[in-house]
Amino acid sequence: MISLAVARYTFRVSPSAPIRRWAHSRPHTYVTTPIYYVNAVPHVGHLYSSVLADTLRRYYLLKGHTTALTTGTDEHGLKIQQAAAKNNTTPIELCDRVSERFKRLCDKANVQYTTFMRTTEARHENAVHQLWKTLLDAGYIYKGKHEGWYAVSDEAFYPDNQVESVQDQDGKWFKVAKESGKSVEWTVEENYKFKLSAFEEPLLAWIKRHPDSIVPVSRRNEVISWIKGGLGDLSISRLRSRLDWGIKVPNDDQHTVYVWLDALTNYITAQGYPDNTDNGTLSDAVHVVGKDIVRFHAIYWPAFLMAANLRLPRQILAHAHWTMGKQKMSKSLGNVVDPFEILDQFGVDPVRYFLIRDGGLTDDGDFSVEGIHLRYKKDLASQLGNLLNRCTGASLNPQAEVPTAVPGDSRDQTIHDFLVALPGKFENHMEQREFNKALGAVVEAVSEANKYFTDNAPWTLKDDQERLQTVLYYALESCRLAGILLQPVMPSKMDELLSRLGVPQTERTLDHTSLEQKSRPLGVSTGVLFPRL
């Protein structure tokens, strides 16, 4: 064990305390959300993906990384063409309207993107054309007849082993894709194909060398199973006679680039491809996606990048979905959640907290208004907000300051150990993508601090100033550490908390999560941090 001297006493320090980083080292992390398909308005699943990605970016910023975050909208394809016709509008008018709604949701949820990509932008068309030409020149694109099971809803072909027969309510049998449950039809057409079959072994080798490249483990195992089951060559164009809303294939006006090759390219468009000749950016990339689009991101995308001799992403983080009452959200069931409404009802940061605390990676999270209310009351108001009020109140802290480190005794050992170990626990859970455990560790420490405060009854210690200062010191340090660590999830509320504690803006990173040894005046209170709903 390592030891840390606090005044004249020596306390044990947990070896799980965070590793300190060198000041001259500035690693980079590039986080992306899926680009959202504009055939429908945003729902809570889109909000979750965006908040999760933003939380990750802010976490790496907390670690001292330079960061970037790309989000945006996927605006080409047959579903857009059909939706526009159904709504008696043009595809670009539909895209403009719905894309702006996705952008407004990001802004409302305090998702600090550095790039908002739209696949209808000229720079993106240029990037897609360059990637196509690179794949063609490398010998991985050829023209041929393609036939197979095609799902219009997914805009994807599926092999026989990914299709099954199901029966509708009237007893009629039809084929659906196993992965998405969408109806498929047998389709035959001439198009361009990508030699995906050539990448079975390279993909398996990549996953073996980088076991954290696809998380969680259950998704990685799915991908490995799909690859070992055999990869057929991939259709990467559609006849313009059937689909004209999309990017034309270079030098062939009869074909439209397949929407997934188009959409996935956005991740490098946002990084300046093809003008940016430094292709190292994706090696720092964490792609946050829903579990329903793992195949496209964990098989097709790495294969395209390998074929183009570009760097592969650091990680594909595939999260689960949200249900309501354990049922899939759908308009027909009337259980679709409007993300704008819940943000207005509970506030941005409490909703962000609930999504990250209760959202799932392996298993679906179950959404409820009662669940948000419970997290708000139990974790935020009753624990963190309550502790902050108790230790900054004028009756116990008339000097309005954080005291210096003061002599402690065995009564302080438990809370001391909790606070010393907390940053390391938080960091380890975040790196393992155990987001709910990371937040849970912070709440557990704050809960212990509240218990410590109550057990030591500082309101009875006015004649024992040294002991009173000790109790206030640990309570205030608990609030400060929680405030720093929860910034990625609740940036606005934690800025308010840290400002109330008088913590300078320059001292709010993981490198400032050791117990402090200096006094500091408190800032001005702006009211109750988490008021009663």
C-alpha positions in Angstrom: 0.0 0.0 0.0 1.0 3.6 -0.6 0.6 6.1 2.3 -0.6 9.7 2.3 0.1 12.1 5.2 -2.8 14.3 6.2 -1.6 16.7 8.9 0.0 14.5 11.5 -1.9 11.3 10.7 -1.2 8.8 8.1 -4.1 7.1 6.2 -4.0 4.3 3.7 -4.4 5.1 0.0 -6.1 2.6 -2.3 -3.9 1.4 -5.2 -6.9 2.0 -7.5 -6.4 5.8 -7.3 -6.2 7.2 -10.9 -3.0 7.1 -12.8 -1.6 10.6 -13.3 -0.9 11.7 -16.9 2.2 13.6 -18.1 1.4 17.2 -18.9 3.2 17.0 -22.3 1.1 14.1 -23.5 -2.1 15.0 -25.3 -3.8 12.0 -26.8 -6.7 12.4 -29.1 -10.2 10.8 -28.9 -12.7 11.0 -31.7 -16.3 10.0 -30.8 -19.1 9.6 -33.3 -22.8 8.9 -33.0 -24.6 7.1 -35.8 -25.8 9.6 -38.4 -29.6 9.5 -38.0 -31.9 8.5 -40.8 -34.3 11.3 -41.5 -37.3 9.2 -42.6 -38.8 9.9 -39.1 -38.4 12.4 -36.3 -36.1 11.8 -33.3 -37.0 9.5 -30.5 -35.5 8.7 -27.1 -33.2 6.1 -28.7 -31.6 8.8 -30.7 -31.2 11.0 -27.6 -29.5 8.1 -25.8 -27.0 7.5 -28.5 -26.1 11.2 -28.7 -25.9 11.7 -24.9 -23.8 8.5 -24.5 -21.4 9.8 -27.2 -21.2 13.2 -25.7 -20.6 11.7 -22.2 -17.7 9.8 -23.6 -16.2 12.8 -25.3 -16.5 14.9 -22.2 -14.9 12.0 -20.2 -11.9 12.0 -22.4 -11.7 15.7 -22.2 -11.7 15.3 -18.4 -8.7 13.0 -18.8 -6.8 15.7 -20.7 -7.4 14.4 -24.3 -8.1 16.6 -27.2 -11.5 15.5 -28.5 -13.9 15.7 -31.4 -17.5 14.6 -31.7 -19.3 14.0 -35.0 -23.1 13.5 -35.3 -25.5 14.3 -38.1 -28.1 12.9 -40.5 -28.2 10.2 -43.1 -30.3 11.6 -46.0 -30.2 9.3 -48.9 -31.9 6.1 -49.8 -35.2 4.5 -50.9 -37.0 5.2 -47.6 -36.3 8.9 -47.9 -37.5 8.9 -51.5 -40.7 7.0 -50.4 -41.4 9.2 -47.3 -41.0 12.4 -49.4 -43.5 11.1 -52.0 -45.9 10.0 -49.2 -45.8 13.5 -47.6 -46.1 15.3 -51.0 -42.8 17.0 -50.7 -39.3 16.7 -52.3 -36.6 14.6 -50.7 -34.4 17.6 -49.9 -37.2 19.5 -48.3 -38.0 16.5 -46.1 -34.3 16.2 -45.2 -33.9 19.9 -44.4 -36.9 19.8 -42.0 -36.1 16.6 -40.2 -32.3 17.2 -40.1 -32.9 20.5 -38.3 -35.0 18.7 -35.7 -32.1 16.3 -35.0 -29.8 19.3 -34.7 -32.2 21.0 -32.3 -32.3 17.9 -30.1 -28.5 17.8 -29.9 -28.4 21.5 -28.9 -31.2 21.1 -26.4 -29.6 18.1 -24.8 -26.2 20.0 -24.5 -24.5 17.6 -26.9 -21.4 19.5 -27.9 -20.6 18.2 -31.4 -17.7 19.6 -33.3 -19.2 18.5 -36.6 -22.8 18.0 -37.7 -22.7 16.0 -40.9 -25.3 15.9 -43.5 -24.8 13.3 -46.3 -26.4 15.8 -48.8 -23.4 18.1 -48.4 -21.0 18.6 -51.3 -17.9 17.7 -49.3 -19.5 14.4 -48.4 -20.3 13.5 -52.0 -16.7 14.3 -52.8 -15.5 11.9 -50.1 -17.8 9.1 -51.2 -16.6 9.4 -54.8 -13.0 9.3 -53.7 -13.5 6.3 -51.5 -15.4 4.5 -54.3 -12.5 5.2 -56.8 -10.0 4.0 -54.2 -11.8 0.7 -53.7 -12.3 0.4 -57.5 -8.6 1.0 -58.2 -7.6 -1.5 -55.6 -9.6 -4.2 -57.3 -12.3 -4.6 -54.7 -15.3 -3.4 -56.8 -16.7 -5.3 -59.8 -20.0 -5.2 -61.7 -22.3 -8.2 -61.7 -25.8 -9.5 -61.3 -27.0 -9.7 -57.7 -29.9 -11.6 -56.4 -31.0 -12.2 -52.9 -33.4 -11.3 -50.1 -33.8 -7.6 -50.0 -35.4 -5.6 -47.1 -36.6 -2.2 -48.3 -36.9 -1.0 -44.7 -33.3 -1.9 -44.0 -32.0 -1.1 -47.5 -30.0 -4.3 -47.2 -29.6 -7.7 -48.9 -29.6 -10.7 -46.5 -28.2 -14.2 -47.2 -30.4 -17.3 -46.8 -29.1 -18.0 -43.3 -30.2 -14.5 -42.1 -33.8 -15.0 -43.4 -36.7 -16.9 -41.8 -40.4 -17.6 -42.5 -43.0 -16.1 -40.1 -46.7 -16.2 -40.0 -48.9 -13.1 -39.8 -52.2 -12.8 -37.9 -54.2 -14.0 -40.9 -52.1 -17.2 -41.1 -50.1 -16.0 -44.2 -46.4 -16.9 -44.4 -43.8 -14.5 -45.5 -40.0 -14.0 -45.2 -38.3 -11.6 -42.8 -34.7 -10.7 -41.9 -33.8 -12.4 -38.6 -31.7 -9.4 -37.5 -34.3 -6.7 -37.9 -37.6 -8.6 -38.3 -38.4 -6.6 -41.5 -40.1 -8.1 -44.5 -37.8 -9.2 -47.4 -38.5 -9.9 -51.0 -36.5 -11.8 -53.6 -34.7 -9.3 -55.8 -32.6 -9.7 -58.9 -30.7 -6.8 -60.5 -27.4 -5.7 -62.0 -25.2 -3.7 -59.7 -21.7 -3.1 -58.4 -20.4 -5.4 -55.8 -17.7 -5.2 -53.1 -15.4 -8.2 -52.5 -16.5 -8.6 -48.9 -15.6 -12.3 -49.0 -11.9 -11.4 -49.2 -12.0 -9.9 -45.7 -13.2 -12.9 -43.6 -9.7 -13.7 -42.3 -8.5 -10.1 -42.0 -11.6 -9.1 -40.0 -11.2 -12.1 -37.6 -7.5 -11.3 -37.2 -8.3 -7.7 -36.4 -10.8 -8.6 -33.8 -8.4 -11.2 -32.3 -5.6 -8.6 -32.1 -8.0 -5.9 -30.6 -10.5 -7.7 -28.4 -12.0 -4.4 -27.3 -12.6 -3.3 -30.8 -16.3 -4.4 -30.5 -18.1 -4.0 -27.1 -19.9 -5.4 -25.3 -18.6 -9.0 -25.5 -22.0 -10.3 -26.6 -21.9 -8.1 -29.7 -18.3 -9.1 -30.5 -19.3 -12.8 -30.4 -22.2 -12.1 -32.7 -19.9 -10.4 -35.2 -17.4 -13.3 -35.0 -20.3 -15.8 -35.6 -21.5 -13.8 -38.7 -18.0 -13.7 -40.2 -17.3 -17.4 -39.5 -20.7 -18.2 -41.1 -19.3 -16.8 -44.4 -19.4 -13.4 -45.9 -20.8 -13.1 -49.4 -19.8 -10.2 -51.7 -21.8 -7.0 -50.9 -24.1 -5.2 -53.3 -22.9 -1.5 -53.1 -25.1 0.2 -55.8 -28.7 0.4 -56.8 -30.1 1.1 -60.3 -31.1 4.8 -60.5 -34.3 3.7 -62.3 -35.4 2.4 -58.9 -33.5 4.8 -56.6 -32.4 8.2 -57.8 -32.2 9.9 -54.4 -28.6 9.3 -53.6 -25.0 9.9 -54.8 -24.3 8.8 -58.3 -21.6 6.1 -58.9 -18.6 7.9 -60.4 -18.6 7.5 -64.2 -21.8 5.6 -64.2 -25.1 7.6 -64.2 -27.2 4.4 -64.2 -26.3 3.5 -60.6 -26.6 5.1 -57.2 -24.1 4.4 -54.4 -25.5 2.0 -51.8 -26.8 4.0 -48.8 -24.6 2.3 -46.2 -21.3 2.8 -48.1 -22.5 6.5 -48.5 -23.5 6.8 -44.8 -20.5 5.2 -43.2 -18.1 7.4 -45.1 -19.4 10.4 -43.1 -17.0 9.4 -40.3 -14.0 10.2 -42.5 -15.6 13.1 -44.3 -15.9 14.9 -41.0 -12.2 14.4 -40.5 -11.3 16.1 -43.8 -11.1 13.1 -46.1 -9.9 13.0 -48.8 -8.0 16.3 -48.5 -6.6 15.4 -45.1 -3.8 12.9 -45.9 -3.3 12.0 -42.3 -5.3 8.9 -42.0 -4.6 8.3 -38.4 -7.7 9.9 -37.0 -10.0 6.8 -37.1 -7.5 4.9 -34.9 -8.7 7.2 -32.1 -12.3 6.8 -33.0 -15.1 5.3 -30.8 -18.2 4.7 -32.9 -21.3 4.7 -30.7 -24.1 2.8 -32.4 -27.3 0.9 -31.7 -27.2 -2.9 -31.6 -29.4 -3.0 -34.8 -26.6 -1.6 -36.9 -23.6 -3.6 -35.6 -23.2 -5.5 -38.8 -22.7 -2.4 -40.9 -20.2 -0.9 -38.5 -18.3 -3.9 -37.3 -18.1 -5.8 -40.7 -18.8 -3.6 -43.7 -17.0 -0.5 -42.4 -13.8 -2.1 -41.3 -13.7 -4.1 -44.6 -14.1 -0.9 -46.6 -11.3 0.8 -44.6 -9.0 -2.2 -45.0 -9.6 -2.2 -48.7 -8.8 1.5 -49.0 -5.7 1.1 -46.8 -7.1 3.4 -44.1 -6.8 3.1 -40.4 -9.6 1.2 -38.5 -11.6 2.6 -35.6 -10.4 2.0 -32.1 -13.8 0.7 -31.0 -17.4 0.1 -32.0 -19.5 0.6 -28.9 -22.9 -1.0 -29.6 -25.6 -0.2 -27.0 -28.9 -1.9 -26.5 -32.3 -0.3 -27.0 -35.0 1.3 -24.8 -38.3 -0.4 -24.1 -41.3 0.8 -22.1 -43.1 -1.7 -19.8 -40.6 -4.3 -21.3 -42.2 -3.7 -24.7 -40.5 -2.3 -27.8 -41.4 1.3 -28.4 -43.7 1.8 -31.4 -46.3 4.3 -32.6 -48.9 1.5 -32.9 -48.5 0.7 -29.2 -48.6 4.4 -28.3 -45.5 4.1 -26.1 -43.1 6.3 -28.1 -41.4 9.0 -26.0 -40.9 12.5 -27.2 -37.4 13.4 -26.2 -38.1 17.2 -26.2 -41.0 16.7 -23.8 -39.0 14.8 -21.2 -36.1 17.3 -21.4 -38.6 20.1 -20.7 -40.2 18.2 -17.9 -37.2 17.1 -15.9 -34.4 19.3 -17.1 -31.5 18.4 -19.4 -29.0 17.1 -16.8 -31.3 14.8 -14.8 -32.5 13.2 -18.1 -28.9 12.7 -19.2 -28.1 11.1 -15.8 -31.0 8.7 -16.0 -30.1 7.6 -19.6 -26.5 6.9 -18.7 -27.3 5.3 -15.3 -30.2 3.1 -16.5 -29.4 2.6 -20.2 -28.1 -0.8 -21.2 -25.3 -2.0 -23.4 -26.0 -5.8 -23.3 -29.6 -5.6 -22.2 -32.3 -3.2 -23.1 -33.1 -0.4 -20.6 -36.7 0.1 -19.6 -37.9 3.7 -19.9 -40.4 5.3 -17.6 -41.2 8.8 -16.3 -41.3 7.2 -12.8 -37.7 5.9 -13.3 -36.4 9.4 -14.1 -38.3 10.8 -11.1 -36.8 8.1 -8.8 -33.2 8.7 -10.0 -33.7 12.4 -9.5 -35.0 12.1 -6.0 -32.9 9.2 -4.8 -29.4 9.9 -6.3 -29.4 13.6 -7.1 -31.6 15.5 -4.7 -31.5 13.2 -1.6 -27.8 12.4 -1.9 -25.6 14.9 -3.8 -27.9 18.0 -3.4 -28.6 17.2 0.2 -24.8 16.8 1.1 -24.0 20.1 -0.7 -26.6 22.0 1.2 -25.6 20.5 4.6 -21.9 21.3 4.3 -22.2 24.8 2.8 -25.0 26.1 5.1 -24.2 29.3 7.0 -25.1 27.7 10.4 -22.2 25.2 10.2 -19.9 27.0 7.8 -20.2 30.7 8.6 -16.8 31.4 7.2 -18.1 30.1 3.8 -14.9 28.3 3.0 -13.4 24.8 2.5 -11.1 24.3 5.4 -7.5 23.0 5.0 -6.7 19.4 5.6 -7.0 18.8 9.4 -6.0 16.0 11.8 -8.2 12.9 11.4 -8.6 9.7 13.4 -10.2 6.3 13.0 -13.7 7.9 12.7 -12.5 9.4 9.3 -10.8 6.3 7.9 -13.8 4.9 6.0 -14.8 8.1 4.2 -11.1 8.8 3.5 -10.6 5.4 1.8 -13.9 5.9 -0.2 -12.7 9.2 -1.5 -9.1 8.2 -2.3 -10.4 5.1 -4.2 -13.3 6.8 -6.0 -11.4 8.4 -9.0 -9.7 5.1 -9.8 -13.0 3.2 -9.6 -14.7 5.7 -11.8 -12.0 5.7 -14.4 -11.7 1.9 -14.5 -15.5 1.5 -15.0 -15.6 4.2 -17.7 -12.7 2.5 -19.6 -14.6 -0.8 -19.4 -17.7 1.0 -20.7 -19.5 0.1 -17.4 -21.2 3.5 -17.3 -23.9 2.6 -14.7 -21.2 1.3 -12.4 -19.1 4.4 -12.8 -22.1 6.6 -11.8 -23.0 4.1 -9.1 -19.5 4.4 -7.5 -19.9 8.2 -7.3 -23.4 7.9 -5.7 -22.1 5.2 -3.3 -19.3 7.6 -2.1 -21.7 10.5 -1.7 -24.0 8.2 0.3 -21.2 7.3 2.5 -20.3 10.9 3.0 -23.9 11.7 4.0 -23.8 8.8 6.5 -20.4 10.1 7.8 -21.9 13.6 8.2 -24.9 12.3 10.1 -22.8 10.0 12.3 -20.5 12.8 13.3 -23.3 15.3 14.0 -21.3 18.5 13.2 -24.2 20.6 14.6 -23.0 19.5 18.0 -19.4 20.4 17.5 -19.4 24.2 17.7 -17.3 24.0 20.8 -14.8 21.6 19.1 -13.8 23.6 16.0 -11.0 21.3 15.0 -13.4 18.3 14.8 -16.0 20.4 13.1 -13.4 21.4 10.4 -12.5 17.8 9.9 -16.1 16.8 9.2 -16.7 19.7 6.9 -13.5 19.0 5.1 -14.5 15.5 4.1 -18.1 16.5 3.3 -16.9 19.3 1.0 -14.2 17.1 -0.6 -16.9 14.5 -1.3 -19.0 17.1 -3.1 -15.9 18.4 -5.1 -14.8 14.9 -6.3 -18.4 14.0 -7.2 -18.8 17.3 -9.1 -15.6 16.7 -11.1 -16.4 13.1 -12.0 -20.0 13.7 -12.9 -19.2 16.6 -15.3 -19.3 14.3 -18.5 -22.9 13.4 -17.6 -24.3 16.5 -16.0 -22.1 19.4 -17.3 -24.4 22.3 -16.4 -25.4 21.1 -12.9 -21.8 20.1 -12.0 -20.5 23.5 -13.2 -23.0 25.1 -10.8 -21.9 22.8 -8.0 -18.1 23.3 -8.5 -18.6 27.1 -8.8 -20.5 27.0 -5.5 -17.5 25.3 -4.0 -15.2 27.9 -5.4 -13.3 25.4 -7.6 -11.4 27.2 -10.4 -12.2 26.2 -14.0 -8.6 25.1 -14.4 -8.9 22.6 -11.5 -11.8 20.4 -12.7 -10.0 17.5 -14.4 -9.1 13.9 -13.3 -5.7 15.3 -12.4 -7.4 17.3 -9.6 -9.2 14.4 -7.9 -6.7 13.8 -5.1 -7.8 15.0 -1.7 -6.8 18.7 -1.5 -4.5 20.2 1.2 -5.6 23.8 0.9 -8.4 26.1 2.0 -10.6 27.9 -0.5 -13.5 30.3 -0.2 -16.8 29.1 -1.3 -18.5 30.6 -4.3 -21.9 32.3 -4.3 -24.9 30.0 -4.0 -27.4 30.2 -6.8 -30.1 28.2 -5.0 -31.0 24.6 -4.5 -29.0 22.4 -6.9 -31.8 19.9 -7.4 -35.1 21.5 -6.4 -38.2 19.5 -5.6 -39.9 18.4 -8.8 
